């Protein structure tokens, strides 16, 4: 089976959780025996994943260009995956026009409209944010939307009347640490200091680093004078680089190749996240390396199925500092938090369980696609009316560029 994935960007699994998520999807499709082609309109970077190493064909796509139509007819994929709603807006009408029987899957990563609404503190809430209707329209037009957070599934169903049949909860698909791997983890006594992970292109991360520098770290440092905090992440802006103060124990490390090693040597991960959506790769990375964390309710949202958290969920910065100091200094509490993290990743993020569910869902859709689409009357309406504007605007831009 041929599958085309249209990426919003070329995935960077070594720098972003979204990149890791995309690589997990690619590995799942390869495991299903699919022949994968990955395309994007964006430019590659030094961190872009080398898909050729997995036998995945790569193609550079152009916006508002009929060359995509010719490419699509030649490739003739049975499935097209749109990475985030923007790519569905740009290419969905072309896929629908040229290959009407092709299964269209939307991969959200997180609900962009929810994240932007929280970031901008939109007074009208998520429903009133201008991005929300665009994202909802994309979800209705697609045959299946992959949702990384169950909280966001419930939001769409309860607040926007999205049929559950259009959605699939598919969180990170992780390799769970084996007993032998766990035995090799450094012990509590062999670990030291704190770590914070955050890609500099992601606004919630920059806000969290500023909060650490201004509100949290000075208080932790007063309690643990010799402690250090290492800030790890690619694309850190100048304002963050200038926070590098080794004498204060605040060290800006930038991007690091072996993140697992850094996490296994750290005693605690700090993630004071005040806004965002989806689920947080930095927190599952920490759990998979036996590193407890201190975060917020937004940070832990949708991640743990109400199981005991791998550390502490704090509701203000005073509580955040208290929890960080307590876990750092109390070996018994720390070990309990570490065990909780392993239980969470084992139960919630098992790769084999979620791959099986995805494969069965795709098979089910393929066998009843006509009936399924007939039942999705809002999606049919949006395809006919809403995409007409996008379609002819795209054609107008293409003609303008040609002239």
N, C-alpha and C positions, 0 to 999 in steps of 0.2 A: 504494500500500500504506500502510495506517495503522500507525503505531508509537507506542506509549505508553512514555515513559520516566518511571519513578518515582524521583525523586531523594531521596537521604538528606538533602540540603540543596539550596538554590538555588545553583547553581554560581557561583563567584567566580574567573574566570580571571585577574583582575589581582592576586589575593592568594594563590592556592594552585595547586599542581601538579595536584591533583585537579580543580579547576575548569577548568584548561586541557585536561586529558584529556577531561572531559565535553564541552567545546566541540568538541574534535576529533571525537568520536563523532557529535555532532549534525551537524557539517559533512559528515561522511562519509555519514550517512543522507540528508541533503538532496541530496548529490551523486548518491545512488542513485535519487532521485526520490520518496522517502518523504514522506508527510504526517505531521508530528511533533506530538505533544502532550506537554508536559512538566508533571508534577505533583509536588508535595511537601507533606509535612505540616509542614515547618519554616517559620519566618518569614523573610522577605526582609531583607537588610541594604543599606546604602548601596553595597556592592560587588557585589551580586547582578547577574548579567548580564541585559541587556534582550533576552530572546528574541524579543520582538515585532519587533525590527529584522530578524530573519531569517525572519519569517513563521511562527514556531513558536507554537502555541497554548499558553497556560499555565492551569493550574487548581490551586486550593488543595484538598488532599485532607485528609480526616479519618480518624483512626485508629478502629478498632472501630466503624464506622458503615456501615450498609447503603446509605447514599447512594452509596458507591463502587460497589456492585453495579449500581445503576441507571445510573450514569455509564458503567461498563464495557460494559453491554449496548447503550447508545446509541452509544458510540464504536466498539465492536466492532473493536479493533485486531488485525491479523494477527501482530504482534510486541509483546511487553512486555519492556522492559529494566528490571531491578531494579538500582539503583545501590547496591551493597554488600549484604551478606547480610542485614542487619537489615531492609531493605525487602522482601526476599523472604520472610522470616519473617512479616512483617506482612500482606503482600498476596498472596503466592504462592498460598495456598489458595483465595482468592476468585477469582483468575484461573483456576486449575485447575478449580474448580467451575463457573464461569459460561461460560468459553470454553475448553473442553478441547482444542480443536484449535489454539489460539494458541501460537506459538513463545515459549518463556520463556528469556530470556538474562540471565545474571548478570554484572554488571561489578564486579570486586573492587576496583579501584584498586590495592590491595596486599592481601596476606594479613593481615587484622587480627589474627588469632590469633598469627601469627609475630611481628608487631611488638610486640604486648602481652607475649608470652612473653619477648622480648629485653629489653623495657623493665623488666619486673618481675624479670628474672633468675630465671625459674621453674626451680626445681631439677630438676623432672622433664622439662624441655625442652618443645619445641613440642607434642609429642603429648599431654602431660599437662595442658596449659593448658585451663581450663574452656571457653574460647571456641572451641577447635579443633573439637570435635564439632559444635557449632552451625554453624560455617562449612562443614565438610565435608558436613553434611546438606543445606545450601543448594545446594552444588555438585552433589551427586547428584540433587537434585530438579529442577535446571534442565536444559534441553536443551543449553545451551552456556554455558560460563564463560569470560569474557575475562580473560586473565592478562597483566599488564604486564611481568612478569619471567620469563625462561626458567628462572632458578634456582628460582623458586617452582613452575613447571610440573614440574620434575624432582623437587622435594620431594614434591609431591602424588602423583606417579606411583610413586616409589620407596618413600616412607615411609607412604603411606596407601592405596596400591593403587587410586587413582582412574584409570579408563580414559582413555587419551589422547584418545579420541573425544569426551569431554565437555569438553575443554579447548582453548583456542586462544591461542597466544602472540600478543598484540597490544600492542606497546609504544607509546610516543608516536608520533603520525603528524605529522611536522614538514615545514614548507617549508624545503628546504635552501638555504642562502645561494647566490646566483648570483655569477658572477665579477665583475660590476659592483658588487654589494653588498660583496664582499670587498675590492675596491680602495678602497672608501670607509672601511674600518675604520681607525681611528687606528693608527699604527705603534707599535712597542715604545717608542720615545723619546717619543712623544706621550702615552703613558699613564703614569699614576702611581697609587700607593697600592693598598690592598687593599680587598676588599668581601666581606661575608658576607650571605647572603639567608636569611630564615627567618620563616615565619608564626608568630606568637606562640601560636596555639592548638594547635600541633603540638609535643608534648613533646620529640622528638629535637632540634628546633631550639633550644629554650630551653636544653637541656643543652649543646648545641654552643656557644652564645653564652657561657654561664658558663665553659666550658672555655677558650675564647679569652681571656676576661678574666683568668682566674686562672692558667692554665698556659702559654698559648702567646704571647699578645701581648707580655707583658713581655720575653720572650726575643727576639722578633723586633725589638722596639723598641730593645733593646740593640745589635743588629747594624745596624739602619737607623734612626737616631735621628729623622730627619725624616718617617718614614713615617706614614701615617694608615690606620685601618681604619674603614670605614663599615658600620654594621649596618642592613640594609634589611628591612622587613617590616611587615605590618599586624598589629594586635591584640597588640602587644608589651606584656607586663605591667609593672607598676610596678617590680618588681625589676630588669627589664632597663633601663627608662628611667632608673633611678638610676645605672646604670653609665656614663652619658654623661660622659666626662672628656676634653674637647678638648685640654687641656694634655698628656695622655698619648697623644694621637693616637687615642683610642677614642671614636668618634662614633656616637651612636644617631640615625639619620635617620628611622626609622619607614617608613610606606608612601610609595612614590614612583610616580607615574603612568608615567613613561617609563623602565622598567627597562632596556631595551636600551641607551639612551644612557649610563646609569650603568655598565653592564657594559663598554661599548666604551671608556669613559674610564679604567677600572680596569686595572691590569697583571695582577693575580692575584685569584682568588676562593678563599677559605678555607672549607672545610666539614669540620670535625672531628666527624664523625657517629659516635657510639659504638653506637647501636642504631637499629632501624627495619626497614623492609621495602620491597618494590617497587623502583622506580627513582626517581632524584632529579631533579625538574624544574629545580632550581637549577643542576645540572651540565650538562644539555642546553642550558639558556638560555645558560650561559657559553660552551659550545662554539659555539653558533649566533651568538655575537657576537665570536668570536675571542679569548676570554679563558681562558687556561689556569687550572687549579685544583689545589689540594692537598687531598686527602681521605683517607679511610680505606678499609679493605677492605669494610666495611659500606656506606660511601658509594658505592663504585664497583660494588657487587655487581649482577651481571646486566645491566650497562650497555654493555659494550664488546666482547663476543665474542672476548676474548683478544687484541684488537688493542692496539698501543702506546697507553698512556693519555695523555690530554690534560693532562699535568702530572706529578703524582706521587701514588702511593698509599703512605701511611705507616702504620707498624705501632706506633709509639709517639710521644709528643709531642716527644721530642728529635729524632727523624728528621723529624717534621712540620716543625719549625722550620728544620732544616737544609735541607730541600727547598724551603721557602718562600723562604728567603734566597737560595738558589742560583738558582732560577728568576727571582726578582725582579731579580737583579743580572747575569745572564748572558743576553745578547740571543740568542745562537745557540741555547742550550738552550730558551729561551722560544719562539722561532720554530718550533722542531721540535715543541714541545708544542702550539702553536696549530694546526699542520698535522695533527697526530694527532687533534685534536678535530674538525676538518672531516671527516677520513676516517671517524671513528666515526659522526657524524650522517648522513653520506651513505650509509653501508653499512647501518646498523642502524635508522635512523628515517625512512626515505623514506616520505612520505605516500602517494604513488601506489601503491607496492608493497603496503603494508598495507591500503589501501582495497580494492584488487582482491581480495586474499585474503579479507577480511571479506565482501565481496559474494558471492563464490563459495561461502563456507562457509554463509552464510544460505540461498542458493539450494539447495544440496545438502540441507540439513536440511529445507527445505520440501517437497522432492520425496520424501523418504523418512522422514517424521517418525514414522509409525506403527511401521515396522520398527525405527527407531532407539530409540524408547521401549520397545518390547518387549524389546530387548536390554539395556536399562538396568534390570535387575530390582531392584537396590538402590534406585534412584530411585523406582520404582513402589511398593516396600514403604514407603519413607519418606513418600511422598505419602499412602498409605492410612493408615498408623499414626501417624507422627510429627506430621503436620499436623492430625490429628484433635484432639489436645490444644490446639494453637494455635487451631484453628478454634472450638472450643467455649468456650475461654477468651475469645476475642474476642467471641463472641456473648453470653457472660455479662456482660462489661464493657459491651457496648452496651446490654443490657437494664438493667443497673444505672444507667448514665448516663441512660437514658430515664426511669427511675423517680425 
